[in-house]
Amino acid sequence: MANIRWLGHASFLIQDGITIYIDPWKLKSKEPKADLVLVSHSHYDHFSAPDIEKISGNTTRVIGAADLQGKVRGNFEPARPGQTFTIGEVTVRTVPAYNTNKKFHPRENGWLGFLIDIGGETIYYSGDSDATPEMGQLGKVDVALLPVGGTYTMTADEAAKAVNEKIKPKTVIPYHWGDIVGSEADAKKFAEACQCKTDLQRPY
């Protein structure tokens, strides 16, 4: 089972024989070097070139939204929804992430969520997204990472409905609370409405 650590806001560290960061931002010092960095989109609180450089080595691969081309040093691979990448024993599939009832994350931007197949599990990171039709077509999801803060993404109630009716994971970790938007009350409201296990982590 992969070790999944929420690093605050929308950042995660996943480790299981490989070290993966998703949307690293405001990282503290001495974090382990990354084998892989995934970047969902170009908003400043998800794409931070200084944070990526802090955890990058010569062999670190960075896979991110296509509009980041030219903004990332090193081994950057632009991606759009519907692609598959293989890194050793790990497979990463890109899926759409967009707003359905607000304008902050237009579908036409081609921004990303990720399905990460690692150690026999599938981890779904939704990116900055509302509850989209595609969430009902993900297949098996063991752990879902979802925003619950509202304003720019799903609210707690919307995220819980997506979990219960579309994604149906075994475990879910809420994010996008405690910094910029969203509160601990949102995270707790989400946890209470979920029909699966909720791993309510604290920002590190």
C-alpha positions in Angstrom: 0.0 0.0 0.0 1.4 3.4 -1.0 2.1 6.0 1.6 0.1 9.1 0.7 0.9 12.3 2.6 -1.0 15.5 2.1 1.4 18.4 2.1 -1.2 21.1 2.4 -3.5 22.9 -0.1 -3.4 20.7 -3.2 0.1 19.1 -2.8 0.7 15.4 -2.2 3.7 13.1 -1.7 3.2 9.4 -2.7 5.8 6.8 -1.9 5.9 3.1 -2.8 9.3 2.2 -4.2 9.1 5.4 -6.1 8.7 9.0 -4.9 5.9 11.0 -6.6 4.8 14.6 -5.9 1.6 16.1 -7.2 1.4 19.9 -7.5 4.2 20.6 -5.1 3.8 24.1 -3.5 5.2 25.7 -0.3 7.4 22.7 0.3 9.5 22.6 3.5 13.2 21.9 3.3 14.7 18.5 3.1 11.9 16.7 1.3 13.0 13.6 -0.5 14.0 13.9 -4.2 11.3 13.1 -6.7 11.3 10.4 -9.3 8.2 11.9 -10.8 6.4 15.2 -10.5 2.8 15.6 -11.7 1.4 19.1 -12.3 -2.3 19.4 -13.0 -2.4 23.0 -14.3 -0.6 26.3 -14.4 -2.2 28.2 -11.6 0.4 29.5 -9.2 -0.9 27.4 -6.2 -0.4 24.2 -8.3 2.6 25.0 -10.5 5.6 26.3 -8.6 8.9 26.1 -10.6 11.0 26.8 -7.4 9.3 23.9 -5.5 9.8 21.6 -8.5 13.5 22.5 -8.7 13.9 21.9 -5.0 12.9 18.3 -5.3 14.3 17.5 -8.7 17.4 15.5 -9.6 19.0 14.6 -12.9 16.6 11.8 -13.5 13.4 13.4 -12.2 10.5 13.3 -14.8 7.9 16.1 -14.8 4.6 15.4 -16.5 2.2 18.3 -16.6 -0.4 20.3 -18.5 0.6 21.2 -22.0 0.5 25.0 -21.2 3.5 24.5 -19.0 5.8 23.8 -21.9 8.8 26.0 -21.7 8.2 26.9 -18.0 9.8 23.8 -16.5 13.5 23.0 -16.5 14.7 19.4 -17.0 12.8 16.4 -18.2 9.3 17.9 -18.8 6.7 16.0 -20.8 3.5 17.9 -21.8 0.2 16.0 -21.4 -3.4 16.3 -22.3 -6.3 14.3 -21.0 -6.5 10.7 -22.3 -2.8 9.9 -22.3 -0.8 7.1 -20.5 2.7 7.3 -19.1 4.8 4.5 -17.7 7.5 5.1 -15.1 9.1 1.8 -14.0 6.2 -0.2 -12.5 4.0 2.8 -12.2 1.4 3.9 -14.8 -0.1 7.4 -14.9 -3.2 8.1 -16.9 -4.3 11.7 -17.4 -8.0 12.5 -17.1 -10.0 15.8 -17.6 -10.3 18.3 -14.8 -12.5 21.3 -15.3 -15.3 23.5 -13.9 -18.9 22.8 -14.9 -20.6 25.8 -13.3 -17.8 28.4 -13.0 -15.1 29.9 -15.2 -11.8 29.3 -13.3 -10.8 26.0 -15.0 -12.3 25.8 -18.5 -12.5 22.4 -20.1 -10.9 23.7 -23.2 -7.7 24.4 -21.3 -7.0 20.7 -21.2 -6.0 20.7 -17.6 -5.5 17.4 -15.8 -6.4 15.0 -13.1 -4.4 11.8 -12.7 -5.0 8.1 -12.2 -1.9 6.6 -10.7 -1.6 2.8 -10.7 1.1 1.9 -8.1 1.7 -1.2 -6.1 -1.6 -2.8 -7.1 -3.7 0.2 -6.2 -5.2 3.0 -8.2 -5.0 6.6 -6.8 -7.2 9.3 -8.3 -6.2 12.9 -8.0 -9.0 15.1 -9.4 -7.1 18.3 -9.9 -9.1 21.6 -9.6 -12.3 20.2 -10.8 -16.1 20.1 -10.3 -18.0 16.8 -10.3 -17.7 15.9 -14.0 -19.4 13.1 -16.0 -15.9 11.6 -16.5 -15.7 10.8 -12.8 -18.3 8.1 -13.3 -16.0 6.4 -15.9 -12.8 6.1 -14.0 -13.0 2.4 -13.2 -11.6 1.0 -10.0 -10.3 3.7 -7.6 -8.8 2.6 -4.3 -7.9 6.1 -3.0 -9.4 9.4 -4.2 -7.9 12.8 -3.6 -10.5 15.5 -4.0 -10.9 19.2 -3.4 -13.7 20.2 -0.9 -13.2 24.0 -0.4 -15.6 25.3 -3.0 -15.2 28.7 -4.8 -12.8 27.3 -7.4 -13.7 23.7 -7.2 -16.3 21.4 -5.7 -17.9 22.2 -2.4 -17.9 19.6 0.4 -21.4 18.5 -0.5 -20.6 18.2 -4.2 -17.4 16.3 -3.5 -19.2 13.9 -1.2 -21.9 13.3 -3.9 -19.2 12.6 -6.5 -17.6 10.1 -4.1 -20.8 8.3 -3.2 -22.4 8.2 -6.7 -19.6 8.3 -9.2 -16.1 7.5 -8.0 -16.9 5.0 -5.2 -13.3 4.7 -3.8 -12.3 2.6 -0.8 -10.7 5.7 0.9 -10.8 9.4 0.2 -8.5 12.2 1.3 -9.9 15.8 1.0 -7.7 18.7 0.0 -8.0 22.4 -1.1 -8.8 23.5 2.5 -6.8 25.4 5.1 -5.0 27.7 2.6 -6.5 30.2 0.2 -10.0 28.6 0.3 -11.8 26.1 2.4 -11.8 25.4 6.1 -11.5 22.4 8.4 -15.2 22.6 8.8 -15.5 21.9 5.0 -13.3 18.9 5.4 -15.3 17.6 8.3 -18.6 18.2 6.5 -17.3 16.2 3.6 -16.1 13.4 5.8 -19.5 13.1 7.5 -21.3 12.9 4.1 -19.0 10.3 2.6 -20.1 6.7 2.5 -16.5 5.4 2.4 -13.5 5.8 4.7 -12.2 9.3 4.9 -8.5 10.0 5.8 -8.7 13.5 7.2 -5.1 14.5 7.2 -3.6 17.7 8.6 -1.4 20.0 6.6 2.2 19.3 7.4 
